[in-house]
Amino acid sequence: MRPPWLLNENIPRPAVSRVRAAGWGVAVVAESGASAADPQVLARARAEARWPAIFDRDDGELVFRRALAPPRILLLRVPS
């Protein structure tokens, strides 16, 4: 089973296109709800049972320091 993804708006468009071409079910924050605050993105992921894919680590702070219910998260890192 392939999980349904919620790709944050900082995921590059070519990556979105490749994920879709591979047959994965994705929703993209930039296409519906651009500039949504991180708590809104996490709430949407939970409401739609999607796994958010993100590049920043501040969502972990939201989950642990603010005690928000955690969705499954894919944190993408780019080597420097």
HTML snippet that shows the backbone in 3Dmol.js (N, CA, C, O; Angstrom):
<script src="https://3Dmol.org/build/3Dmol-min.js"></script>
<div id="view" style="width:600px;height:400px;position:relative"></div>
<script>
const pdb = `
ATOM      1  N   MET A   1       0.835  -1.187   0.000  1.00  0.00           N
ATOM      2  CA  MET A   1       0.000   0.000   0.000  1.00  0.00           C
ATOM      3  C   MET A   1       0.879   1.250   0.000  1.00  0.00           C
ATOM      4  O   MET A   1       1.832   1.348   0.773  1.00  0.00           O
ATOM      5  N   ARG A   2       0.562   2.172  -0.845  1.00  0.00           N
ATOM      6  CA  ARG A   2       1.292   3.441  -0.894  1.00  0.00           C
ATOM      7  C   ARG A   2       0.526   4.480  -0.081  1.00  0.00           C
ATOM      8  O   ARG A   2      -0.667   4.684  -0.308  1.00  0.00           O
ATOM      9  N   PRO A   3       1.192   5.133   0.853  1.00  0.00           N
ATOM     10  CA  PRO A   3       0.482   6.133   1.660  1.00  0.00           C
ATOM     11  C   PRO A   3       0.148   7.367   0.833  1.00  0.00           C
ATOM     12  O   PRO A   3       0.896   7.724  -0.077  1.00  0.00           O
ATOM     13  N   PRO A   4      -0.964   8.019   1.140  1.00  0.00           N
ATOM     14  CA  PRO A   4      -1.278   9.279   0.467  1.00  0.00           C
ATOM     15  C   PRO A   4      -0.435  10.393   1.095  1.00  0.00           C
ATOM     16  O   PRO A   4      -0.392  10.529   2.318  1.00  0.00           O
ATOM     17  N   TRP A   5       0.214  11.164   0.281  1.00  0.00           N
ATOM     18  CA  TRP A   5       1.138  12.199   0.754  1.00  0.00           C
ATOM     19  C   TRP A   5       0.500  13.575   0.709  1.00  0.00           C
ATOM     20  O   TRP A   5      -0.386  13.842  -0.104  1.00  0.00           O
ATOM     21  N   LEU A   6       0.964  14.443   1.595  1.00  0.00           N
ATOM     22  CA  LEU A   6       0.689  15.875   1.539  1.00  0.00           C
ATOM     23  C   LEU A   6       2.051  16.537   1.418  1.00  0.00           C
ATOM     24  O   LEU A   6       2.805  16.599   2.389  1.00  0.00           O
ATOM     25  N   LEU A   7       2.365  17.030   0.231  1.00  0.00           N
ATOM     26  CA  LEU A   7       3.679  17.626  -0.021  1.00  0.00           C
ATOM     27  C   LEU A   7       3.640  19.102   0.334  1.00  0.00           C
ATOM     28  O   LEU A   7       2.826  19.860  -0.194  1.00  0.00           O
ATOM     29  N   ASN A   8       4.527  19.499   1.233  1.00  0.00           N
ATOM     30  CA  ASN A   8       4.580  20.893   1.654  1.00  0.00           C
ATOM     31  C   ASN A   8       4.986  21.772   0.478  1.00  0.00           C
ATOM     32  O   ASN A   8       5.530  21.287  -0.514  1.00  0.00           O
ATOM     33  N   GLU A   9       4.718  23.064   0.598  1.00  0.00           N
ATOM     34  CA  GLU A   9       4.940  23.954  -0.546  1.00  0.00           C
ATOM     35  C   GLU A   9       6.399  24.139  -0.913  1.00  0.00           C
ATOM     36  O   GLU A   9       6.694  24.688  -1.974  1.00  0.00           O
ATOM     37  N   ASN A  10       7.328  23.696  -0.064  1.00  0.00           N
ATOM     38  CA  ASN A  10       8.742  23.829  -0.417  1.00  0.00           C
ATOM     39  C   ASN A  10       9.289  22.605  -1.154  1.00  0.00           C
ATOM     40  O   ASN A  10      10.485  22.541  -1.441  1.00  0.00           O
ATOM     41  N   ILE A  11       8.433  21.644  -1.460  1.00  0.00           N
ATOM     42  CA  ILE A  11       8.846  20.497  -2.277  1.00  0.00           C
ATOM     43  C   ILE A  11       8.897  20.967  -3.732  1.00  0.00           C
ATOM     44  O   ILE A  11       7.904  21.490  -4.240  1.00  0.00           O
ATOM     45  N   PRO A  12      10.035  20.790  -4.413  1.00  0.00           N
ATOM     46  CA  PRO A  12      10.172  21.295  -5.793  1.00  0.00           C
ATOM     47  C   PRO A  12       9.156  20.675  -6.753  1.00  0.00           C
ATOM     48  O   PRO A  12       8.819  19.496  -6.645  1.00  0.00           O
ATOM     49  N   ARG A  13       8.675  21.490  -7.691  1.00  0.00           N
ATOM     50  CA  ARG A  13       7.687  21.038  -8.677  1.00  0.00           C
ATOM     51  C   ARG A  13       8.144  19.797  -9.447  1.00  0.00           C
ATOM     52  O   ARG A  13       7.335  18.895  -9.665  1.00  0.00           O
ATOM     53  N   PRO A  14       9.436  19.715  -9.875  1.00  0.00           N
ATOM     54  CA  PRO A  14       9.845  18.488 -10.576  1.00  0.00           C
ATOM     55  C   PRO A  14       9.671  17.234  -9.712  1.00  0.00           C
ATOM     56  O   PRO A  14       9.343  16.166 -10.228  1.00  0.00           O
ATOM     57  N   ALA A  15       9.888  17.361  -8.417  1.00  0.00           N
ATOM     58  CA  ALA A  15       9.702  16.217  -7.519  1.00  0.00           C
ATOM     59  C   ALA A  15       8.223  15.847  -7.441  1.00  0.00           C
ATOM     60  O   ALA A  15       7.876  14.666  -7.437  1.00  0.00           O
ATOM     61  N   VAL A  16       7.358  16.849  -7.379  1.00  0.00           N
ATOM     62  CA  VAL A  16       5.915  16.603  -7.351  1.00  0.00           C
ATOM     63  C   VAL A  16       5.499  15.850  -8.619  1.00  0.00           C
ATOM     64  O   VAL A  16       4.752  14.874  -8.557  1.00  0.00           O
ATOM     65  N   SER A  17       5.985  16.312  -9.748  1.00  0.00           N
ATOM     66  CA  SER A  17       5.644  15.668 -11.026  1.00  0.00           C
ATOM     67  C   SER A  17       6.105  14.223 -11.074  1.00  0.00           C
ATOM     68  O   SER A  17       5.377  13.356 -11.557  1.00  0.00           O
ATOM     69  N   ARG A  18       7.306  13.954 -10.578  1.00  0.00           N
ATOM     70  CA  ARG A  18       7.831  12.581 -10.608  1.00  0.00           C
ATOM     71  C   ARG A  18       7.058  11.665  -9.676  1.00  0.00           C
ATOM     72  O   ARG A  18       6.794  10.510 -10.013  1.00  0.00           O
ATOM     73  N   VAL A  19       6.692  12.174  -8.505  1.00  0.00           N
ATOM     74  CA  VAL A  19       5.925  11.363  -7.552  1.00  0.00           C
ATOM     75  C   VAL A  19       4.558  11.020  -8.156  1.00  0.00           C
ATOM     76  O   VAL A  19       4.089   9.886  -8.058  1.00  0.00           O
ATOM     77  N   ARG A  20       3.941  12.006  -8.770  1.00  0.00           N
ATOM     78  CA  ARG A  20       2.638  11.756  -9.417  1.00  0.00           C
ATOM     79  C   ARG A  20       2.776  10.785 -10.580  1.00  0.00           C
ATOM     80  O   ARG A  20       1.941   9.895 -10.743  1.00  0.00           O
ATOM     81  N   ALA A  21       3.816  10.943 -11.387  1.00  0.00           N
ATOM     82  CA  ALA A  21       4.026  10.060 -12.533  1.00  0.00           C
ATOM     83  C   ALA A  21       4.248   8.615 -12.089  1.00  0.00           C
ATOM     84  O   ALA A  21       3.943   7.677 -12.826  1.00  0.00           O
ATOM     85  N   ALA A  22       4.780   8.445 -10.879  1.00  0.00           N
ATOM     86  CA  ALA A  22       5.010   7.108 -10.345  1.00  0.00           C
ATOM     87  C   ALA A  22       3.726   6.489  -9.780  1.00  0.00           C
ATOM     88  O   ALA A  22       3.722   5.338  -9.346  1.00  0.00           O
ATOM     89  N   GLY A  23       2.643   7.265  -9.792  1.00  0.00           N
ATOM     90  CA  GLY A  23       1.363   6.726  -9.363  1.00  0.00           C
ATOM     91  C   GLY A  23       1.010   6.928  -7.903  1.00  0.00           C
ATOM     92  O   GLY A  23       0.046   6.339  -7.415  1.00  0.00           O
ATOM     93  N   TRP A  24       1.770   7.749  -7.201  1.00  0.00           N
ATOM     94  CA  TRP A  24       1.479   8.012  -5.790  1.00  0.00           C
ATOM     95  C   TRP A  24       0.369   9.046  -5.685  1.00  0.00           C
ATOM     96  O   TRP A  24       0.318   9.995  -6.468  1.00  0.00           O
ATOM     97  N   GLY A  25      -0.517   8.859  -4.716  1.00  0.00           N
ATOM     98  CA  GLY A  25      -1.573   9.830  -4.470  1.00  0.00           C
ATOM     99  C   GLY A  25      -1.040  10.980  -3.644  1.00  0.00           C
ATOM    100  O   GLY A  25      -0.677  10.793  -2.483  1.00  0.00           O
ATOM    101  N   VAL A  26      -0.989  12.163  -4.223  1.00  0.00           N
ATOM    102  CA  VAL A  26      -0.440  13.309  -3.502  1.00  0.00           C
ATOM    103  C   VAL A  26      -1.382  14.506  -3.564  1.00  0.00           C
ATOM    104  O   VAL A  26      -2.096  14.717  -4.545  1.00  0.00           O
ATOM    105  N   ALA A  27      -1.357  15.267  -2.504  1.00  0.00           N
ATOM    106  CA  ALA A  27      -1.949  16.595  -2.472  1.00  0.00           C
ATOM    107  C   ALA A  27      -0.779  17.539  -2.210  1.00  0.00           C
ATOM    108  O   ALA A  27       0.175  17.179  -1.521  1.00  0.00           O
ATOM    109  N   VAL A  28      -0.857  18.729  -2.757  1.00  0.00           N
ATOM    110  CA  VAL A  28       0.251  19.672  -2.654  1.00  0.00           C
ATOM    111  C   VAL A  28      -0.248  20.958  -2.010  1.00  0.00           C
ATOM    112  O   VAL A  28      -1.195  21.579  -2.493  1.00  0.00           O
ATOM    113  N   VAL A  29       0.394  21.350  -0.923  1.00  0.00           N
ATOM    114  CA  VAL A  29      -0.016  22.546  -0.193  1.00  0.00           C
ATOM    115  C   VAL A  29      -0.014  23.766  -1.109  1.00  0.00           C
ATOM    116  O   VAL A  29      -0.907  24.608  -1.015  1.00  0.00           O
ATOM    117  N   ALA A  30       0.975  23.873  -1.992  1.00  0.00           N
ATOM    118  CA  ALA A  30       1.081  25.037  -2.871  1.00  0.00           C
ATOM    119  C   ALA A  30      -0.088  25.141  -3.851  1.00  0.00           C
ATOM    120  O   ALA A  30      -0.363  26.226  -4.362  1.00  0.00           O
ATOM    121  N   GLU A  31      -0.774  24.042  -4.120  1.00  0.00           N
ATOM    122  CA  GLU A  31      -1.886  24.054  -5.063  1.00  0.00           C
ATOM    123  C   GLU A  31      -3.220  24.400  -4.405  1.00  0.00           C
ATOM    124  O   GLU A  31      -4.141  24.871  -5.072  1.00  0.00           O
ATOM    125  N   SER A  32      -3.320  24.170  -3.124  1.00  0.00           N
ATOM    126  CA  SER A  32      -4.568  24.477  -2.423  1.00  0.00           C
ATOM    127  C   SER A  32      -4.241  24.800  -0.973  1.00  0.00           C
ATOM    128  O   SER A  32      -4.168  23.912  -0.124  1.00  0.00           O
ATOM    129  N   GLY A  33      -4.050  26.057  -0.710  1.00  0.00           N
ATOM    130  CA  GLY A  33      -3.725  26.459   0.649  1.00  0.00           C
ATOM    131  C   GLY A  33      -2.306  26.965   0.781  1.00  0.00           C
ATOM    132  O   GLY A  33      -1.691  26.834   1.839  1.00  0.00           O
ATOM    133  N   ALA A  34      -1.776  27.549  -0.301  1.00  0.00           N
ATOM    134  CA  ALA A  34      -0.415  28.078  -0.250  1.00  0.00           C
ATOM    135  C   ALA A  34      -0.264  29.047   0.910  1.00  0.00           C
ATOM    136  O   ALA A  34      -1.201  29.757   1.276  1.00  0.00           O
ATOM    137  N   SER A  35       0.921  29.060   1.473  1.00  0.00           N
ATOM    138  CA  SER A  35       1.266  29.908   2.618  1.00  0.00           C
ATOM    139  C   SER A  35       0.520  29.526   3.885  1.00  0.00           C
ATOM    140  O   SER A  35       0.388  30.340   4.799  1.00  0.00           O
ATOM    141  N   ALA A  36       0.031  28.293   3.946  1.00  0.00           N
ATOM    142  CA  ALA A  36      -0.619  27.815   5.165  1.00  0.00           C
ATOM    143  C   ALA A  36       0.435  27.678   6.257  1.00  0.00           C
ATOM    144  O   ALA A  36       1.560  27.257   5.989  1.00  0.00           O
ATOM    145  N   ALA A  37       0.080  28.026   7.459  1.00  0.00           N
ATOM    146  CA  ALA A  37       0.985  27.890   8.596  1.00  0.00           C
ATOM    147  C   ALA A  37       1.201  26.411   8.897  1.00  0.00           C
ATOM    148  O   ALA A  37       0.343  25.579   8.601  1.00  0.00           O
ATOM    149  N   ASP A  38       2.343  26.089   9.482  1.00  0.00           N
ATOM    150  CA  ASP A  38       2.669  24.695   9.765  1.00  0.00           C
ATOM    151  C   ASP A  38       1.590  23.968  10.575  1.00  0.00           C
ATOM    152  O   ASP A  38       1.276  22.822  10.255  1.00  0.00           O
ATOM    153  N   PRO A  39       1.009  24.587  11.613  1.00  0.00           N
ATOM    154  CA  PRO A  39      -0.054  23.868  12.328  1.00  0.00           C
ATOM    155  C   PRO A  39      -1.241  23.522  11.426  1.00  0.00           C
ATOM    156  O   PRO A  39      -1.879  22.485  11.608  1.00  0.00           O
ATOM    157  N   GLN A  40      -1.536  24.390  10.453  1.00  0.00           N
ATOM    158  CA  GLN A  40      -2.627  24.108   9.516  1.00  0.00           C
ATOM    159  C   GLN A  40      -2.280  22.941   8.595  1.00  0.00           C
ATOM    160  O   GLN A  40      -3.131  22.108   8.282  1.00  0.00           O
ATOM    161  N   VAL A  41      -1.029  22.892   8.168  1.00  0.00           N
ATOM    162  CA  VAL A  41      -0.587  21.798   7.299  1.00  0.00           C
ATOM    163  C   VAL A  41      -0.681  20.468   8.051  1.00  0.00           C
ATOM    164  O   VAL A  41      -1.166  19.478   7.503  1.00  0.00           O
ATOM    165  N   LEU A  42      -0.219  20.445   9.302  1.00  0.00           N
ATOM    166  CA  LEU A  42      -0.299  19.215  10.095  1.00  0.00           C
ATOM    167  C   LEU A  42      -1.750  18.823  10.360  1.00  0.00           C
ATOM    168  O   LEU A  42      -2.091  17.641  10.328  1.00  0.00           O
ATOM    169  N   ALA A  43      -2.601  19.808  10.621  1.00  0.00           N
ATOM    170  CA  ALA A  43      -4.017  19.518  10.858  1.00  0.00           C
ATOM    171  C   ALA A  43      -4.656  18.935   9.594  1.00  0.00           C
ATOM    172  O   ALA A  43      -5.456  18.003   9.667  1.00  0.00           O
ATOM    173  N   ARG A  44      -4.298  19.491   8.445  1.00  0.00           N
ATOM    174  CA  ARG A  44      -4.835  18.961   7.179  1.00  0.00           C
ATOM    175  C   ARG A  44      -4.367  17.530   6.957  1.00  0.00           C
ATOM    176  O   ARG A  44      -5.148  16.673   6.543  1.00  0.00           O
ATOM    177  N   ALA A  45      -3.092  17.272   7.232  1.00  0.00           N
ATOM    178  CA  ALA A  45      -2.565  15.918   7.064  1.00  0.00           C
ATOM    179  C   ALA A  45      -3.332  14.927   7.939  1.00  0.00           C
ATOM    180  O   ALA A  45      -3.687  13.838   7.489  1.00  0.00           O
ATOM    181  N   ARG A  46      -3.582  15.309   9.177  1.00  0.00           N
ATOM    182  CA  ARG A  46      -4.348  14.426  10.068  1.00  0.00           C
ATOM    183  C   ARG A  46      -5.779  14.246   9.566  1.00  0.00           C
ATOM    184  O   ARG A  46      -6.291  13.127   9.536  1.00  0.00           O
ATOM    185  N   ALA A  47      -6.422  15.338   9.174  1.00  0.00           N
ATOM    186  CA  ALA A  47      -7.827  15.285   8.734  1.00  0.00           C
ATOM    187  C   ALA A  47      -7.995  14.436   7.473  1.00  0.00           C
ATOM    188  O   ALA A  47      -9.001  13.745   7.317  1.00  0.00           O
ATOM    189  N   GLU A  48      -7.008  14.490   6.577  1.00  0.00           N
ATOM    190  CA  GLU A  48      -7.086  13.746   5.318  1.00  0.00           C
ATOM    191  C   GLU A  48      -6.344  12.407   5.372  1.00  0.00           C
ATOM    192  O   GLU A  48      -6.247  11.702   4.368  1.00  0.00           O
ATOM    193  N   ALA A  49      -5.820  12.063   6.562  1.00  0.00           N
ATOM    194  CA  ALA A  49      -5.037  10.829   6.733  1.00  0.00           C
ATOM    195  C   ALA A  49      -3.894  10.754   5.725  1.00  0.00           C
ATOM    196  O   ALA A  49      -3.656   9.711   5.117  1.00  0.00           O
ATOM    197  N   ARG A  50      -3.193  11.872   5.558  1.00  0.00           N
ATOM    198  CA  ARG A  50      -2.055  11.943   4.641  1.00  0.00           C
ATOM    199  C   ARG A  50      -0.751  12.030   5.436  1.00  0.00           C
ATOM    200  O   ARG A  50      -0.748  12.453   6.592  1.00  0.00           O
ATOM    201  N   TRP A  51       0.333  11.634   4.821  1.00  0.00           N
ATOM    202  CA  TRP A  51       1.659  11.753   5.412  1.00  0.00           C
ATOM    203  C   TRP A  51       2.295  13.014   4.851  1.00  0.00           C
ATOM    204  O   TRP A  51       2.517  13.087   3.643  1.00  0.00           O
ATOM    205  N   PRO A  52       2.599  14.011   5.677  1.00  0.00           N
ATOM    206  CA  PRO A  52       3.244  15.219   5.157  1.00  0.00           C
ATOM    207  C   PRO A  52       4.720  14.967   4.844  1.00  0.00           C
ATOM    208  O   PRO A  52       5.434  14.333   5.621  1.00  0.00           O
ATOM    209  N   ALA A  53       5.156  15.469   3.710  1.00  0.00           N
ATOM    210  CA  ALA A  53       6.571  15.447   3.339  1.00  0.00           C
ATOM    211  C   ALA A  53       7.063  16.884   3.442  1.00  0.00           C
ATOM    212  O   ALA A  53       6.507  17.788   2.818  1.00  0.00           O
ATOM    213  N   ILE A  54       8.113  17.087   4.238  1.00  0.00           N
ATOM    214  CA  ILE A  54       8.582  18.435   4.559  1.00  0.00           C
ATOM    215  C   ILE A  54      10.097  18.514   4.423  1.00  0.00           C
ATOM    216  O   ILE A  54      10.785  17.493   4.416  1.00  0.00           O
ATOM    217  N   PHE A  55      10.606  19.733   4.315  1.00  0.00           N
ATOM    218  CA  PHE A  55      12.050  19.963   4.313  1.00  0.00           C
ATOM    219  C   PHE A  55      12.532  20.589   5.615  1.00  0.00           C
ATOM    220  O   PHE A  55      13.725  20.536   5.911  1.00  0.00           O
ATOM    221  N   ASP A  56      11.647  21.171   6.387  1.00  0.00           N
ATOM    222  CA  ASP A  56      12.076  21.842   7.608  1.00  0.00           C
ATOM    223  C   ASP A  56      11.777  20.994   8.831  1.00  0.00           C
ATOM    224  O   ASP A  56      10.907  20.124   8.799  1.00  0.00           O
ATOM    225  N   ARG A  57      12.511  21.256   9.918  1.00  0.00           N
ATOM    226  CA  ARG A  57      12.368  20.441  11.114  1.00  0.00           C
ATOM    227  C   ARG A  57      11.476  21.071  12.172  1.00  0.00           C
ATOM    228  O   ARG A  57      11.299  20.483  13.239  1.00  0.00           O
ATOM    229  N   ASP A  58      10.918  22.224  11.923  1.00  0.00           N
ATOM    230  CA  ASP A  58      10.117  22.873  12.961  1.00  0.00           C
ATOM    231  C   ASP A  58       8.795  22.173  13.222  1.00  0.00           C
ATOM    232  O   ASP A  58       8.153  22.449  14.236  1.00  0.00           O
ATOM    233  N   ASP A  59       8.369  21.278  12.342  1.00  0.00           N
ATOM    234  CA  ASP A  59       7.151  20.520  12.609  1.00  0.00           C
ATOM    235  C   ASP A  59       7.336  19.605  13.813  1.00  0.00           C
ATOM    236  O   ASP A  59       6.378  19.343  14.540  1.00  0.00           O
ATOM    237  N   GLY A  60       8.545  19.120  14.032  1.00  0.00           N
ATOM    238  CA  GLY A  60       8.819  18.322  15.226  1.00  0.00           C
ATOM    239  C   GLY A  60       8.594  19.126  16.488  1.00  0.00           C
ATOM    240  O   GLY A  60       8.077  18.609  17.478  1.00  0.00           O
ATOM    241  N   GLU A  61       8.978  20.386  16.454  1.00  0.00           N
ATOM    242  CA  GLU A  61       8.733  21.266  17.605  1.00  0.00           C
ATOM    243  C   GLU A  61       7.235  21.409  17.848  1.00  0.00           C
ATOM    244  O   GLU A  61       6.782  21.404  18.993  1.00  0.00           O
ATOM    245  N   LEU A  62       6.474  21.535  16.775  1.00  0.00           N
ATOM    246  CA  LEU A  62       5.023  21.661  16.926  1.00  0.00           C
ATOM    247  C   LEU A  62       4.425  20.417  17.577  1.00  0.00           C
ATOM    248  O   LEU A  62       3.525  20.509  18.413  1.00  0.00           O
ATOM    249  N   VAL A  63       4.930  19.277  17.187  1.00  0.00           N
ATOM    250  CA  VAL A  63       4.388  18.033  17.716  1.00  0.00           C
ATOM    251  C   VAL A  63       4.761  17.853  19.185  1.00  0.00           C
ATOM    252  O   VAL A  63       3.908  17.502  20.000  1.00  0.00           O
ATOM    253  N   PHE A  64       6.025  18.089  19.530  1.00  0.00           N
ATOM    254  CA  PHE A  64       6.477  17.778  20.880  1.00  0.00           C
ATOM    255  C   PHE A  64       6.294  18.924  21.870  1.00  0.00           C
ATOM    256  O   PHE A  64       5.840  18.687  22.989  1.00  0.00           O
ATOM    257  N   ARG A  65       6.626  20.132  21.504  1.00  0.00           N
ATOM    258  CA  ARG A  65       6.506  21.248  22.458  1.00  0.00           C
ATOM    259  C   ARG A  65       5.081  21.740  22.617  1.00  0.00           C
ATOM    260  O   ARG A  65       4.687  22.166  23.703  1.00  0.00           O
ATOM    261  N   ARG A  66       4.314  21.687  21.556  1.00  0.00           N
ATOM    262  CA  ARG A  66       2.930  22.168  21.631  1.00  0.00           C
ATOM    263  C   ARG A  66       1.933  21.025  21.814  1.00  0.00           C
ATOM    264  O   ARG A  66       0.726  21.249  21.900  1.00  0.00           O
ATOM    265  N   ALA A  67       2.449  19.805  21.871  1.00  0.00           N
ATOM    266  CA  ALA A  67       1.641  18.613  22.119  1.00  0.00           C
ATOM    267  C   ALA A  67       0.534  18.416  21.080  1.00  0.00           C
ATOM    268  O   ALA A  67      -0.575  18.002  21.416  1.00  0.00           O
ATOM    269  N   LEU A  68       0.843  18.717  19.822  1.00  0.00           N
ATOM    270  CA  LEU A  68      -0.110  18.446  18.754  1.00  0.00           C
ATOM    271  C   LEU A  68      -0.037  16.963  18.396  1.00  0.00           C
ATOM    272  O   LEU A  68       1.027  16.352  18.492  1.00  0.00           O
ATOM    273  N   ALA A  69      -1.140  16.399  17.994  1.00  0.00           N
ATOM    274  CA  ALA A  69      -1.153  14.987  17.604  1.00  0.00           C
ATOM    275  C   ALA A  69      -0.277  14.802  16.373  1.00  0.00           C
ATOM    276  O   ALA A  69      -0.470  15.483  15.366  1.00  0.00           O
ATOM    277  N   PRO A  70       0.677  13.894  16.444  1.00  0.00           N
ATOM    278  CA  PRO A  70       1.608  13.738  15.321  1.00  0.00           C
ATOM    279  C   PRO A  70       1.062  12.877  14.194  1.00  0.00           C
ATOM    280  O   PRO A  70       0.580  11.771  14.438  1.00  0.00           O
ATOM    281  N   PRO A  71       1.132  13.374  12.955  1.00  0.00           N
ATOM    282  CA  PRO A  71       0.913  12.480  11.816  1.00  0.00           C
ATOM    283  C   PRO A  71       2.238  11.799  11.514  1.00  0.00           C
ATOM    284  O   PRO A  71       3.263  12.156  12.094  1.00  0.00           O
ATOM    285  N   ARG A  72       2.232  10.834  10.624  1.00  0.00           N
ATOM    286  CA  ARG A  72       3.511  10.299  10.152  1.00  0.00           C
ATOM    287  C   ARG A  72       4.126  11.386   9.291  1.00  0.00           C
ATOM    288  O   ARG A  72       3.429  12.018   8.498  1.00  0.00           O
ATOM    289  N   ILE A  73       5.426  11.612   9.438  1.00  0.00           N
ATOM    290  CA  ILE A  73       6.089  12.685   8.701  1.00  0.00           C
ATOM    291  C   ILE A  73       7.309  12.124   7.988  1.00  0.00           C
ATOM    292  O   ILE A  73       8.066  11.337   8.556  1.00  0.00           O
ATOM    293  N   LEU A  74       7.492  12.533   6.748  1.00  0.00           N
ATOM    294  CA  LEU A  74       8.712  12.244   6.015  1.00  0.00           C
ATOM    295  C   LEU A  74       9.507  13.537   5.970  1.00  0.00           C
ATOM    296  O   LEU A  74       9.090  14.505   5.334  1.00  0.00           O
ATOM    297  N   LEU A  75      10.655  13.557   6.644  1.00  0.00           N
ATOM    298  CA  LEU A  75      11.524  14.731   6.657  1.00  0.00           C
ATOM    299  C   LEU A  75      12.605  14.518   5.600  1.00  0.00           C
ATOM    300  O   LEU A  75      13.391  13.575   5.689  1.00  0.00           O
ATOM    301  N   LEU A  76      12.640  15.384   4.615  1.00  0.00           N
ATOM    302  CA  LEU A  76      13.619  15.308   3.544  1.00  0.00           C
ATOM    303  C   LEU A  76      14.810  16.180   3.869  1.00  0.00           C
ATOM    304  O   LEU A  76      14.637  17.339   4.245  1.00  0.00           O
ATOM    305  N   ARG A  77      16.007  15.657   3.734  1.00  0.00           N
ATOM    306  CA  ARG A  77      17.225  16.410   4.003  1.00  0.00           C
ATOM    307  C   ARG A  77      18.069  16.452   2.742  1.00  0.00           C
ATOM    308  O   ARG A  77      18.197  15.449   2.040  1.00  0.00           O
ATOM    309  N   VAL A  78      18.634  17.586   2.461  1.00  0.00           N
ATOM    310  CA  VAL A  78      19.528  17.727   1.324  1.00  0.00           C
ATOM    311  C   VAL A  78      20.950  17.828   1.862  1.00  0.00           C
ATOM    312  O   VAL A  78      21.230  18.723   2.659  1.00  0.00           O
ATOM    313  N   PRO A  79      21.858  16.939   1.455  1.00  0.00           N
ATOM    314  CA  PRO A  79      23.232  17.017   1.971  1.00  0.00           C
ATOM    315  C   PRO A  79      23.876  18.337   1.584  1.00  0.00           C
ATOM    316  O   PRO A  79      23.673  18.847   0.482  1.00  0.00           O
ATOM    317  N   SER A  80      24.654  18.880   2.508  1.00  0.00           N
ATOM    318  CA  SER A  80      25.321  20.165   2.200  1.00  0.00           C
ATOM    319  C   SER A  80      26.713  19.961   1.700  1.00  0.00           C
ATOM    320  O   SER A  80      27.409  20.930   1.397  1.00  0.00           O
TER     321      SER A  80
END
`;
const viewer = $3Dmol.createViewer("view");
viewer.addModel(pdb, "pdb");
viewer.setStyle({}, {cartoon: {color: "spectrum"}});
viewer.zoomTo();
viewer.render();
</script>
